[in-house]
Amino acid sequence: MSSVSSASKSLPDYALEARGLRKIYGTAGSGTAKEALKGVDLQIPRGSIFGLLGPNGAGKSTFINIFAGLVKKTEGEARTWGLDITTQSRRARAAIGVVPQEINMDVFFTPYEILELMAGFYGVPQAERRTDELLDAVGLADKRNAYVRQLSGGMKRRLLVAKAMVHNPPVLVLDEPTAGVDIELRRQLWDYVRELHARGTTIVLTTHYLEEAQELCDQIAIINQGEVVACEPKEKLLQRMDRKTLVIQPVEALSAIPEGLSGFDASLREDGGLAITYRKGEASVAEMIERFRASGSRIDDLRTEEPNLEDVFLALTYNNPDVQPPTQDR
């Protein structure tokens, strides 16, 4: 099977595109129906590393599985690499590779056999198969002829990545790819993902490790209760939080919050330092420092902490008033 990207003279603007996408599990009106996706509009730009985040049950897996052809949408439009998943289903599925959360491989096959079998399913001609290249890329060349049951959990996850890439899809979806993987293997996996991205593959990532999303992704969408509550470049999303934290490290560790700071959102840290969270533009750092000094304590070090992706995620999914509402031009 020839590459989908080379088959098109012009590349699409979006790797994945959903408009009014709905999914209802169960029968409407039966009292047991659940609306997993509520008219989702989402465009994932071609060439990006895109983070798709949300709490358990938010609709992330349903969204991914619709594009993978594993779940049938109830309503709306969905396109993969510009191809309608309903009217051009075969070509659309060929344009995407999905690395699932679950390890689903026959344990009595070898990695080489599994990749060859998957390449056959996609109709990849023998001369165009990259089985040994993929095994080497994910660090499994020395396990080429071992049975899958002999592989560690981390090796199996890397094999899933290779399995998703046998047909050279322009879009790769990684659904919690590093769950249960140790730090070294996680780093190796991300090195390979970055390499794929550098070659032009669009990466869509779901993860519970928010620090990974913050480090890797250039754009992030957050889904909550079947709706997209944010979809912005990472830097813009991080600017949504309207709070910062001033951390004061005293010469001598504190055992209580100074009385002069009782009106602020202050808390003690384990090392005896003091953290004061405040709204930008509504509190004076100079005043906080002055009040701290007035308590008789001496300052050894000062720093401010900006909100991270975890702060924004929790604020958006739990309706925290400290996060700014989404802009209308996204």
Contacts in CASP RR format, 6 or more apart in sequence:
PFRMAT RR
TARGET T0000
AUTHOR 0000-0000-0000
METHOD contacts of the structure
MODEL  1
MSSVSSASKSLPDYALEARGLRKIYGTAGSGTAKEALKGVDLQIPRGSIF
GLLGPNGAGKSTFINIFAGLVKKTEGEARTWGLDITTQSRRARAAIGVVP
QEINMDVFFTPYEILELMAGFYGVPQAERRTDELLDAVGLADKRNAYVRQ
LSGGMKRRLLVAKAMVHNPPVLVLDEPTAGVDIELRRQLWDYVRELHARG
TTIVLTTHYLEEAQELCDQIAIINQGEVVACEPKEKLLQRMDRKTLVIQP
VEALSAIPEGLSGFDASLREDGGLAITYRKGEASVAEMIERFRASGSRID
DLRTEEPNLEDVFLALTYNNPDVQPPTQDR
1 94 0 8 1.000
1 122 0 8 1.000
1 123 0 8 1.000
1 124 0 8 1.000
1 125 0 8 1.000
1 167 0 8 1.000
3 168 0 8 1.000
3 170 0 8 1.000
4 81 0 8 1.000
4 83 0 8 1.000
4 91 0 8 1.000
4 94 0 8 1.000
4 95 0 8 1.000
4 169 0 8 1.000
4 170 0 8 1.000
5 11 0 8 1.000
5 81 0 8 1.000
5 95 0 8 1.000
5 170 0 8 1.000
8 81 0 8 1.000
11 46 0 8 1.000
12 46 0 8 1.000
12 79 0 8 1.000
12 81 0 8 1.000
12 82 0 8 1.000
13 43 0 8 1.000
13 45 0 8 1.000
13 46 0 8 1.000
14 43 0 8 1.000
14 44 0 8 1.000
14 45 0 8 1.000
14 46 0 8 1.000
14 79 0 8 1.000
14 82 0 8 1.000
15 44 0 8 1.000
15 45 0 8 1.000
15 46 0 8 1.000
15 47 0 8 1.000
15 48 0 8 1.000
15 50 0 8 1.000
15 80 0 8 1.000
15 81 0 8 1.000
15 170 0 8 1.000
15 171 0 8 1.000
15 202 0 8 1.000
15 204 0 8 1.000
16 42 0 8 1.000
16 43 0 8 1.000
16 44 0 8 1.000
16 67 0 8 1.000
16 78 0 8 1.000
16 79 0 8 1.000
16 80 0 8 1.000
16 96 0 8 1.000
16 171 0 8 1.000
16 202 0 8 1.000
16 204 0 8 1.000
17 42 0 8 1.000
17 43 0 8 1.000
17 44 0 8 1.000
17 77 0 8 1.000
17 78 0 8 1.000
17 79 0 8 1.000
17 82 0 8 1.000
18 40 0 8 1.000
18 41 0 8 1.000
18 42 0 8 1.000
18 43 0 8 1.000
18 63 0 8 1.000
18 76 0 8 1.000
18 77 0 8 1.000
18 78 0 8 1.000
18 79 0 8 1.000
19 41 0 8 1.000
19 76 0 8 1.000
19 77 0 8 1.000
19 78 0 8 1.000
20 39 0 8 1.000
20 40 0 8 1.000
20 41 0 8 1.000
20 75 0 8 1.000
20 76 0 8 1.000
20 77 0 8 1.000
21 37 0 8 1.000
21 39 0 8 1.000
21 40 0 8 1.000
21 41 0 8 1.000
21 42 0 8 1.000
21 63 0 8 1.000
21 66 0 8 1.000
21 73 0 8 1.000
21 75 0 8 1.000
21 76 0 8 1.000
21 77 0 8 1.000
21 78 0 8 1.000
22 35 0 8 1.000
22 37 0 8 1.000
22 38 0 8 1.000
22 39 0 8 1.000
22 40 0 8 1.000
22 73 0 8 1.000
22 74 0 8 1.000
22 75 0 8 1.000
22 76 0 8 1.000
23 35 0 8 1.000
23 36 0 8 1.000
23 37 0 8 1.000
23 62 0 8 1.000
23 66 0 8 1.000
23 71 0 8 1.000
23 73 0 8 1.000
23 74 0 8 1.000
24 33 0 8 1.000
24 34 0 8 1.000
24 35 0 8 1.000
24 36 0 8 1.000
24 74 0 8 1.000
25 33 0 8 1.000
25 34 0 8 1.000
25 36 0 8 1.000
26 32 0 8 1.000
26 33 0 8 1.000
26 34 0 8 1.000
27 33 0 8 1.000
35 226 0 8 1.000
36 57 0 8 1.000
36 59 0 8 1.000
36 62 0 8 1.000
36 226 0 8 1.000
37 59 0 8 1.000
37 62 0 8 1.000
37 63 0 8 1.000
37 66 0 8 1.000
37 73 0 8 1.000
37 74 0 8 1.000
37 226 0 8 1.000
38 225 0 8 1.000
38 226 0 8 1.000
38 227 0 8 1.000
39 75 0 8 1.000
39 76 0 8 1.000
39 227 0 8 1.000
40 63 0 8 1.000
40 223 0 8 1.000
40 226 0 8 1.000
40 227 0 8 1.000
40 228 0 8 1.000
41 228 0 8 1.000
42 63 0 8 1.000
42 221 0 8 1.000
42 228 0 8 1.000
42 231 0 8 1.000
44 50 0 8 1.000
44 202 0 8 1.000
44 204 0 8 1.000
44 219 0 8 1.000
44 221 0 8 1.000
45 202 0 8 1.000
45 219 0 8 1.000
46 170 0 8 1.000
46 202 0 8 1.000
47 197 0 8 1.000
47 200 0 8 1.000
47 201 0 8 1.000
47 202 0 8 1.000
48 202 0 8 1.000
48 203 0 8 1.000
48 217 0 8 1.000
48 218 0 8 1.000
48 219 0 8 1.000
49 193 0 8 1.000
49 197 0 8 1.000
49 202 0 8 1.000
49 203 0 8 1.000
49 205 0 8 1.000
49 216 0 8 1.000
49 217 0 8 1.000
49 218 0 8 1.000
49 219 0 8 1.000
50 202 0 8 1.000
50 203 0 8 1.000
50 204 0 8 1.000
50 205 0 8 1.000
50 217 0 8 1.000
50 218 0 8 1.000
50 219 0 8 1.000
50 220 0 8 1.000
50 221 0 8 1.000
51 204 0 8 1.000
51 205 0 8 1.000
51 206 0 8 1.000
51 207 0 8 1.000
51 213 0 8 1.000
51 217 0 8 1.000
51 219 0 8 1.000
51 220 0 8 1.000
51 221 0 8 1.000
52 60 0 8 1.000
52 63 0 8 1.000
52 64 0 8 1.000
52 204 0 8 1.000
52 205 0 8 1.000
52 206 0 8 1.000
52 220 0 8 1.000
52 221 0 8 1.000
52 223 0 8 1.000
53 60 0 8 1.000
53 206 0 8 1.000
53 207 0 8 1.000
53 210 0 8 1.000
53 213 0 8 1.000
53 220 0 8 1.000
53 221 0 8 1.000
53 222 0 8 1.000
53 223 0 8 1.000
53 313 0 8 1.000
54 60 0 8 1.000
54 206 0 8 1.000
54 222 0 8 1.000
54 223 0 8 1.000
54 224 0 8 1.000
54 313 0 8 1.000
54 317 0 8 1.000
55 224 0 8 1.000
55 317 0 8 1.000
58 223 0 8 1.000
58 224 0 8 1.000
58 225 0 8 1.000
58 226 0 8 1.000
58 317 0 8 1.000
59 223 0 8 1.000
59 226 0 8 1.000
60 175 0 8 1.000
60 206 0 8 1.000
60 223 0 8 1.000
61 101 0 8 1.000
61 175 0 8 1.000
61 206 0 8 1.000
62 71 0 8 1.000
63 223 0 8 1.000
64 98 0 8 1.000
64 173 0 8 1.000
64 175 0 8 1.000
64 204 0 8 1.000
64 206 0 8 1.000
65 71 0 8 1.000
66 72 0 8 1.000
66 73 0 8 1.000
66 78 0 8 1.000
66 85 0 8 1.000
67 78 0 8 1.000
67 80 0 8 1.000
67 85 0 8 1.000
67 92 0 8 1.000
67 96 0 8 1.000
67 98 0 8 1.000
67 173 0 8 1.000
68 93 0 8 1.000
68 96 0 8 1.000
68 97 0 8 1.000
68 98 0 8 1.000
68 173 0 8 1.000
69 85 0 8 1.000
69 89 0 8 1.000
69 93 0 8 1.000
73 85 0 8 1.000
73 86 0 8 1.000
77 84 0 8 1.000
78 84 0 8 1.000
78 85 0 8 1.000
78 86 0 8 1.000
79 85 0 8 1.000
79 92 0 8 1.000
80 92 0 8 1.000
80 93 0 8 1.000
80 95 0 8 1.000
80 96 0 8 1.000
80 171 0 8 1.000
81 92 0 8 1.000
81 95 0 8 1.000
81 96 0 8 1.000
81 170 0 8 1.000
81 171 0 8 1.000
82 92 0 8 1.000
83 91 0 8 1.000
83 92 0 8 1.000
83 95 0 8 1.000
84 92 0 8 1.000
85 92 0 8 1.000
85 93 0 8 1.000
94 122 0 8 1.000
94 167 0 8 1.000
94 169 0 8 1.000
95 169 0 8 1.000
95 170 0 8 1.000
95 171 0 8 1.000
96 169 0 8 1.000
96 171 0 8 1.000
96 172 0 8 1.000
96 173 0 8 1.000
97 164 0 8 1.000
97 165 0 8 1.000
97 167 0 8 1.000
97 169 0 8 1.000
97 171 0 8 1.000
97 172 0 8 1.000
97 173 0 8 1.000
98 164 0 8 1.000
98 172 0 8 1.000
98 173 0 8 1.000
98 175 0 8 1.000
99 157 0 8 1.000
99 160 0 8 1.000
99 161 0 8 1.000
99 163 0 8 1.000
99 164 0 8 1.000
99 172 0 8 1.000
99 173 0 8 1.000
99 174 0 8 1.000
99 175 0 8 1.000
99 177 0 8 1.000
100 160 0 8 1.000
100 175 0 8 1.000
101 175 0 8 1.000
101 176 0 8 1.000
101 179 0 8 1.000
103 153 0 8 1.000
103 156 0 8 1.000
103 157 0 8 1.000
103 160 0 8 1.000
105 114 0 8 1.000
105 148 0 8 1.000
105 156 0 8 1.000
105 159 0 8 1.000
105 160 0 8 1.000
105 163 0 8 1.000
106 114 0 8 1.000
106 148 0 8 1.000
107 147 0 8 1.000
107 148 0 8 1.000
107 149 0 8 1.000
108 147 0 8 1.000
108 148 0 8 1.000
108 149 0 8 1.000
109 117 0 8 1.000
109 147 0 8 1.000
109 148 0 8 1.000
110 144 0 8 1.000
110 145 0 8 1.000
110 146 0 8 1.000
110 147 0 8 1.000
110 148 0 8 1.000
111 135 0 8 1.000
111 140 0 8 1.000
111 143 0 8 1.000
111 144 0 8 1.000
111 146 0 8 1.000
111 148 0 8 1.000
111 151 0 8 1.000
111 159 0 8 1.000
111 162 0 8 1.000
112 131 0 8 1.000
112 132 0 8 1.000
112 135 0 8 1.000
112 144 0 8 1.000
112 145 0 8 1.000
114 148 0 8 1.000
114 159 0 8 1.000
114 163 0 8 1.000
115 129 0 8 1.000
115 131 0 8 1.000
115 134 0 8 1.000
115 135 0 8 1.000
115 162 0 8 1.000
115 163 0 8 1.000
115 166 0 8 1.000
116 129 0 8 1.000
116 131 0 8 1.000
118 163 0 8 1.000
118 166 0 8 1.000
118 167 0 8 1.000
119 129 0 8 1.000
119 131 0 8 1.000
119 166 0 8 1.000
119 167 0 8 1.000
122 166 0 8 1.000
122 167 0 8 1.000
123 167 0 8 1.000
124 166 0 8 1.000
124 167 0 8 1.000
129 166 0 8 1.000
130 166 0 8 1.000
130 168 0 8 1.000
131 166 0 8 1.000
132 141 0 8 1.000
132 144 0 8 1.000
134 162 0 8 1.000
134 165 0 8 1.000
134 166 0 8 1.000
135 141 0 8 1.000
135 143 0 8 1.000
135 144 0 8 1.000
135 162 0 8 1.000
137 162 0 8 1.000
137 192 0 8 1.000
137 195 0 8 1.000
138 158 0 8 1.000
138 159 0 8 1.000
138 161 0 8 1.000
138 162 0 8 1.000
138 189 0 8 1.000
138 192 0 8 1.000
139 158 0 8 1.000
139 188 0 8 1.000
140 151 0 8 1.000
140 155 0 8 1.000
140 158 0 8 1.000
140 159 0 8 1.000
140 162 0 8 1.000
143 150 0 8 1.000
143 151 0 8 1.000
143 155 0 8 1.000
148 156 0 8 1.000
148 159 0 8 1.000
151 159 0 8 1.000
153 180 0 8 1.000
153 181 0 8 1.000
154 180 0 8 1.000
154 181 0 8 1.000
154 182 0 8 1.000
154 185 0 8 1.000
157 177 0 8 1.000
157 178 0 8 1.000
157 180 0 8 1.000
157 181 0 8 1.000
157 185 0 8 1.000
157 189 0 8 1.000
158 185 0 8 1.000
158 188 0 8 1.000
158 189 0 8 1.000
158 192 0 8 1.000
160 177 0 8 1.000
161 172 0 8 1.000
161 174 0 8 1.000
161 177 0 8 1.000
161 189 0 8 1.000
161 192 0 8 1.000
161 193 0 8 1.000
164 172 0 8 1.000
164 173 0 8 1.000
165 172 0 8 1.000
165 196 0 8 1.000
169 201 0 8 1.000
170 200 0 8 1.000
170 201 0 8 1.000
170 202 0 8 1.000
171 201 0 8 1.000
171 202 0 8 1.000
171 204 0 8 1.000
172 193 0 8 1.000
172 196 0 8 1.000
172 201 0 8 1.000
172 202 0 8 1.000
172 203 0 8 1.000
172 204 0 8 1.000
173 204 0 8 1.000
173 205 0 8 1.000
173 206 0 8 1.000
174 193 0 8 1.000
174 203 0 8 1.000
174 204 0 8 1.000
174 205 0 8 1.000
174 206 0 8 1.000
174 207 0 8 1.000
175 206 0 8 1.000
176 206 0 8 1.000
176 207 0 8 1.000
176 208 0 8 1.000
177 189 0 8 1.000
177 205 0 8 1.000
177 207 0 8 1.000
178 185 0 8 1.000
178 186 0 8 1.000
178 189 0 8 1.000
178 190 0 8 1.000
178 207 0 8 1.000
178 209 0 8 1.000
178 212 0 8 1.000
179 208 0 8 1.000
181 189 0 8 1.000
186 212 0 8 1.000
190 212 0 8 1.000
190 216 0 8 1.000
193 203 0 8 1.000
193 216 0 8 1.000
194 216 0 8 1.000
196 203 0 8 1.000
197 203 0 8 1.000
203 216 0 8 1.000
205 212 0 8 1.000
205 213 0 8 1.000
205 216 0 8 1.000
205 217 0 8 1.000
207 213 0 8 1.000
210 308 0 8 1.000
210 309 0 8 1.000
210 310 0 8 1.000
210 313 0 8 1.000
211 308 0 8 1.000
211 309 0 8 1.000
211 310 0 8 1.000
213 220 0 8 1.000
213 309 0 8 1.000
214 234 0 8 1.000
214 238 0 8 1.000
214 308 0 8 1.000
214 309 0 8 1.000
217 234 0 8 1.000
218 233 0 8 1.000
218 234 0 8 1.000
219 231 0 8 1.000
219 232 0 8 1.000
219 233 0 8 1.000
219 234 0 8 1.000
220 230 0 8 1.000
220 231 0 8 1.000
220 232 0 8 1.000
220 233 0 8 1.000
220 234 0 8 1.000
220 237 0 8 1.000
220 309 0 8 1.000
221 228 0 8 1.000
221 230 0 8 1.000
221 231 0 8 1.000
222 228 0 8 1.000
222 229 0 8 1.000
222 230 0 8 1.000
222 231 0 8 1.000
222 312 0 8 1.000
222 313 0 8 1.000
222 316 0 8 1.000
222 317 0 8 1.000
223 229 0 8 1.000
224 316 0 8 1.000
224 317 0 8 1.000
229 316 0 8 1.000
229 317 0 8 1.000
229 326 0 8 1.000
230 237 0 8 1.000
230 240 0 8 1.000
230 312 0 8 1.000
230 316 0 8 1.000
230 326 0 8 1.000
231 326 0 8 1.000
231 330 0 8 1.000
232 326 0 8 1.000
232 327 0 8 1.000
232 330 0 8 1.000
234 309 0 8 1.000
237 309 0 8 1.000
237 312 0 8 1.000
238 306 0 8 1.000
238 307 0 8 1.000
238 308 0 8 1.000
238 309 0 8 1.000
238 312 0 8 1.000
240 312 0 8 1.000
240 315 0 8 1.000
240 316 0 8 1.000
240 323 0 8 1.000
240 324 0 8 1.000
240 326 0 8 1.000
241 306 0 8 1.000
241 307 0 8 1.000
241 311 0 8 1.000
241 312 0 8 1.000
241 315 0 8 1.000
241 322 0 8 1.000
241 323 0 8 1.000
241 324 0 8 1.000
242 279 0 8 1.000
242 280 0 8 1.000
242 322 0 8 1.000
242 323 0 8 1.000
242 324 0 8 1.000
243 277 0 8 1.000
243 278 0 8 1.000
243 279 0 8 1.000
243 280 0 8 1.000
243 307 0 8 1.000
243 322 0 8 1.000
244 277 0 8 1.000
244 278 0 8 1.000
244 280 0 8 1.000
244 304 0 8 1.000
244 305 0 8 1.000
244 306 0 8 1.000
244 307 0 8 1.000
245 275 0 8 1.000
245 276 0 8 1.000
245 277 0 8 1.000
245 278 0 8 1.000
245 304 0 8 1.000
245 305 0 8 1.000
246 275 0 8 1.000
246 276 0 8 1.000
246 277 0 8 1.000
246 278 0 8 1.000
246 285 0 8 1.000
246 288 0 8 1.000
246 302 0 8 1.000
246 303 0 8 1.000
246 304 0 8 1.000
247 269 0 8 1.000
247 273 0 8 1.000
247 274 0 8 1.000
247 275 0 8 1.000
247 276 0 8 1.000
247 302 0 8 1.000
247 303 0 8 1.000
247 304 0 8 1.000
247 305 0 8 1.000
248 273 0 8 1.000
248 274 0 8 1.000
248 275 0 8 1.000
248 276 0 8 1.000
248 288 0 8 1.000
248 289 0 8 1.000
248 292 0 8 1.000
248 299 0 8 1.000
248 301 0 8 1.000
248 302 0 8 1.000
249 271 0 8 1.000
249 273 0 8 1.000
249 299 0 8 1.000
249 300 0 8 1.000
249 301 0 8 1.000
249 302 0 8 1.000
249 303 0 8 1.000
250 272 0 8 1.000
250 273 0 8 1.000
250 274 0 8 1.000
250 297 0 8 1.000
250 298 0 8 1.000
250 299 0 8 1.000
250 300 0 8 1.000
251 297 0 8 1.000
251 298 0 8 1.000
251 299 0 8 1.000
251 300 0 8 1.000
252 297 0 8 1.000
252 298 0 8 1.000
253 271 0 8 1.000
253 272 0 8 1.000
253 273 0 8 1.000
254 268 0 8 1.000
254 272 0 8 1.000
254 273 0 8 1.000
254 274 0 8 1.000
254 297 0 8 1.000
255 268 0 8 1.000
255 272 0 8 1.000
256 268 0 8 1.000
257 266 0 8 1.000
257 267 0 8 1.000
257 268 0 8 1.000
257 274 0 8 1.000
258 274 0 8 1.000
258 291 0 8 1.000
258 292 0 8 1.000
258 294 0 8 1.000
258 295 0 8 1.000
258 296 0 8 1.000
258 297 0 8 1.000
259 295 0 8 1.000
260 291 0 8 1.000
260 294 0 8 1.000
260 295 0 8 1.000
261 274 0 8 1.000
261 276 0 8 1.000
261 288 0 8 1.000
261 291 0 8 1.000
261 292 0 8 1.000
261 295 0 8 1.000
264 276 0 8 1.000
264 278 0 8 1.000
264 283 0 8 1.000
264 288 0 8 1.000
265 276 0 8 1.000
265 277 0 8 1.000
265 278 0 8 1.000
266 274 0 8 1.000
266 275 0 8 1.000
266 276 0 8 1.000
266 277 0 8 1.000
267 274 0 8 1.000
267 275 0 8 1.000
267 277 0 8 1.000
268 274 0 8 1.000
268 275 0 8 1.000
269 275 0 8 1.000
274 292 0 8 1.000
275 305 0 8 1.000
276 288 0 8 1.000
278 285 0 8 1.000
278 288 0 8 1.000
279 322 0 8 1.000
285 304 0 8 1.000
289 299 0 8 1.000
289 302 0 8 1.000
292 299 0 8 1.000
293 299 0 8 1.000
312 323 0 8 1.000
314 320 0 8 1.000
315 322 0 8 1.000
315 323 0 8 1.000
316 323 0 8 1.000
END
